[in-house]
Amino acid sequence: MGKRLFVGNLPFATTSEQLAEIFGRIGPCDSATVVTDRVSGRSRGFGFVEMSTDADAERAISELDGQEHAGRKLTVSAAHDRPAGGGGGRGRA
């Protein structure tokens, strides 16, 4: 099973395909997604990549974290699961 990575500080013009290409140089990339705003459809400047193996994921972190892409230094780290609950609703008193 592969490892999911968080990729931050992406240039706003970066596409999911370009993200997959960057990480594909390290090893097989199962998926790559640039997160977009629901309303505008514009990039939010971060994304997630799933590498095929844990070894490739660790290599991607060590080789790509801090590397420049289109004038911005990427932040690459292991992705953490979102905490359950929270969000949404205003609550009623």
Secondary structure as GFF3:
##gff-version 3
##sequence-region A 1 93
A	DSSP	beta_strand	3	8	.	.	.	ID=ss1
A	DSSP	alpha_helix	16	24	.	.	.	ID=ss2
A	DSSP	beta_strand	29	36	.	.	.	ID=ss3
A	DSSP	beta_strand	43	51	.	.	.	ID=ss4
A	DSSP	alpha_helix	54	64	.	.	.	ID=ss5
A	DSSP	beta_strand	68	69	.	.	.	ID=ss6
A	DSSP	beta_strand	72	73	.	.	.	ID=ss7
A	DSSP	beta_strand	75	78	.	.	.	ID=ss8
###
